Amino acid sequence: MKAKTVLIADDDSAIRTVVSQALSRAGYAVRSTGTAAGLWRWVTEGAGDVIVTDVVLPDENAFDVLPRIKKMRPSLPVIVMSAKNTIMTAIAAAERGAYDYLPKPFDLTALVSMVGRAAQHEVRPVTPPNAPAENLPIIGRSPIMQEIYRVIARLTQTDLTVMIEGESGTGKELVARAVHDYGKRRRGPFVAINMAAIPRELIESELFGHEKGAFTGATSRMAGRFEQAESGTLFLDEIGDMPFEAQTRLLRVLQQGEYTTVGGTQPIKTNVRIIAATHRNLRRMIDQGQFREDLFFRLNVVPIRLPPLRERSDDIPDLVRHFLAQAEREGLPRKIIPAPSVERLQAHRWPGNVRELENLIRRIAALHPEETVSPETIDRELVSAASSSASSEPGDDTGGLSGYLENHLARQFASFGDGLPPPGLYHRVLANVEPPVIRAALAATKGNQIKAAELLGVNRNTLRTKIRAYGIQVVRGL
Ligand SMILES: Nc1ncnc2c1ncn2[C@@H]1O[C@H](COP(=O)(O)OP(=O)(O)OP(=O)(O)O)[C@@H](O)[C@H]1O
């Protein structure tokens, strides 16, 4: 069989040489050039089966040549190499119809196997390019984030369902938004719903809407999130907190592509892209019978695992710069965090991940008098953040449980924009707070309800009623 030909374009002759050698060794015929004009000439002559090109060429940017190549030879796969490793480069490459994107420096074996895949590949149709933006939606150039950008970039060209897993504050919602904002549905709405923030009995009506009179308090028809997200993206946050019955209903909707409102009879067709997110281990929940396996497989079409910040401390300098600039734009005083101080931040474990770092930088910008932030200041801030969040959830750095709740509620209200959350907020908050307190008391007293009631300081009957109401499992003697 005739060897496939790879066309290489890079103005750096050393890169041309190593790439040519590696591909020749792998059995390809290779032609290389230092200019966009040289590459374009070969393309017009019909030469080559795969292109490997740098973005910046001396006579023209490869992103400008790419649309012409795709127009003339739509099935010719183009791999773009770039030293500018931001999410926008990955997205720009995907938008202009590149087969794939390879951040520099790269591993030659990875390049050869990518060329191998490209050579076998049927190329996707191209979508029109977007205006380039340098206001990056996601910060970080670590290898792990590069891989995530490549997945996001590929996803923008598809309508596949995505499951984002990651600890709280790792940027799951940010990634979901990027998939939407740069994807085919960007002109449609992005609607987010947080399963953990809605009482169980209201989840179905929130998702699918309800008719007037469907239940007590349903005084008018209400559109659900599926309806609001029509032709756009529905972001199902904290999917692990979805009650089992609602999971069953969601599964049916995803299978059938239609739903009925609560109290309604007419099936309504739906056209939304689903992106789900969770900080919980859904596989373990499946084993424990708390999450439907079939729903998991429906949602987990493209899994994205967002690593905790401690696994990508290389990104911290960029994130710090980004949050300092953001604080300055918000009117806070300008601060400089020199390298030794940044190193202190890189050594921290960040249980609250990027959100915790963002809050810390904002606090430093607001409260510290000196312009240059010393390593000692960073140490003090990290110690005080750790002690104030010791009794609360990771990522909360504003003081204890009530601080966490305040933050949480502020985010909740913000997610409803100009509107208000559904009625029943007080009970909803209690319904989120009571079960973990009761579970903790039961665990500490080995399931002894008399002792647990005493520990909690509530009447035994009250405890029993609540255990029943929340469906809490009491395991004795563990
Ligand atoms: N890579 C990043 N670049 C810039 N900002 C980031 C990045 N990751 C997270 N953030 C910021 O950190 C905060 C938390 O991000 P986000 O809400 O997306 O996290 P999450 O994983 O969805 O959290 P939770 O599970 O608690 O809802 C946001 O203010 C977001 O803008």
The ligand as a Tripos MOL2 file, in Angstrom:
@<TRIPOS>MOLECULE
LIG
   31    33     1     0     0
SMALL
NO_CHARGES

@<TRIPOS>ATOM
      1 N1         -9.9550   27.3200   35.7780 N.pl3     1 LIG1
      2 C1        -10.5740   28.3980   36.2820 C.ar      1 LIG1
      3 N2        -10.2900   29.6200   35.8100 N.ar      1 LIG1
      4 C2        -10.8820   30.7200   36.3330 C.ar      1 LIG1
      5 N3        -11.7940   30.6900   37.3210 N.ar      1 LIG1
      6 C3        -12.1310   29.4980   37.8210 C.ar      1 LIG1
      7 C4        -11.5490   28.2820   37.3240 C.ar      1 LIG1
      8 N4        -12.0880   27.2520   37.9930 N.ar      1 LIG1
      9 C5        -12.9770   27.7630   38.8580 C.ar      1 LIG1
     10 N5        -13.0060   29.1170   38.7660 N.ar      1 LIG1
     11 C6        -13.8160   30.0200   39.5850 C.3       1 LIG1
     12 O1        -14.0100   29.3670   40.8330 O.3       1 LIG1
     13 C7        -15.3610   29.4990   41.2620 C.3       1 LIG1
     14 C8        -15.9980   28.1180   41.3980 C.3       1 LIG1
     15 O2        -16.1930   27.5640   40.1020 O.3       1 LIG1
     16 P1        -17.5050   26.7190   39.7350 P.3       1 LIG1
     17 O3        -18.7220   27.3070   40.3670 O.co2     1 LIG1
     18 O4        -17.5150   26.4980   38.2640 O.co2     1 LIG1
     19 O5        -17.1160   25.3680   40.5020 O.3       1 LIG1
     20 P2        -18.0000   24.0650   40.7330 P.3       1 LIG1
     21 O6        -17.0620   22.9090   40.5790 O.co2     1 LIG1
     22 O7        -19.2090   24.0980   39.8390 O.co2     1 LIG1
     23 O8        -18.3740   24.2310   42.2540 O.3       1 LIG1
     24 P3        -19.6170   23.5690   43.0790 P.3       1 LIG1
     25 O9        -19.4660   22.0850   42.9510 O.co2     1 LIG1
     26 O10       -19.3610   24.0390   44.4690 O.co2     1 LIG1
     27 O11       -20.8550   24.1040   42.4600 O.co2     1 LIG1
     28 C9        -16.0590   30.3710   40.2490 C.3       1 LIG1
     29 O12       -16.0460   31.7130   40.6840 O.3       1 LIG1
     30 C10       -15.2130   30.2140   39.0030 C.3       1 LIG1
     31 O13       -15.2880   31.3510   38.1980 O.3       1 LIG1
@<TRIPOS>BOND
     1     1     2 1
     2     2     3 ar
     3     2     7 ar
     4     3     4 ar
     5     4     5 ar
     6     5     6 ar
     7     6     7 ar
     8     6    10 ar
     9     7     8 ar
    10     8     9 ar
    11     9    10 ar
    12    10    11 1
    13    11    12 1
    14    11    30 1
    15    12    13 1
    16    13    14 1
    17    13    28 1
    18    14    15 1
    19    15    16 1
    20    16    17 2
    21    16    18 1
    22    16    19 1
    23    19    20 1
    24    20    21 2
    25    20    22 1
    26    20    23 1
    27    23    24 1
    28    24    25 2
    29    24    26 1
    30    24    27 1
    31    28    29 1
    32    28    30 1
    33    30    31 1
@<TRIPOS>SUBSTRUCTURE
     1 LIG1         1 GROUP 0 **** ****
